[in-house]
Amino acid sequence: MTRIKLDPETMVVNECWAVIYAPRRTRDRFPQGCVTIVESEQAARATADPDGHRHAAAVLGPSRSSEGQMLFYLVRWLDDPGH
């Protein structure tokens, strides 16, 4: 799902757990302001509020876009039964 790959030699971009504010779950990248990083998968699931459009996810980031924004890339939604 994500467009960027982890470089095992560096710690510039990391895979982490997060809660993402996403009214529509059709995107695969999110600005930093929509992403709350949490310490564990359990914390992401506990903090999620689907009715409030806040969804638990695994993400890669942050990564600076060509426009200078800090972005996180979706690895997977934690409540997606297909993953």
C-alpha positions, 0 to 999 in steps of 0.5 A: 500500500505504501509508496516508500520503502524502509532503509534498514541502514538508517533510522530516518523513516520508521514504521510506527503505530498511529491513529489517523484522522481520516473522514475517507479512508481512500488515501495512502498518505497523510499530513502530520497534523492528521496523525497521532503517533502512539506507543503500541498497536494496542494503544492505537486500537484503544485510542481509535474512534471510527465514529469520529473518523479516527482510525488505528493504523501502521504508518511509515514516517515522517517523510518530507514531501517535495512541497515541504510537508511532513507526511506519513504513509499508510502501511495498513489499517488495523481494523481492515479484515483483509490484512 
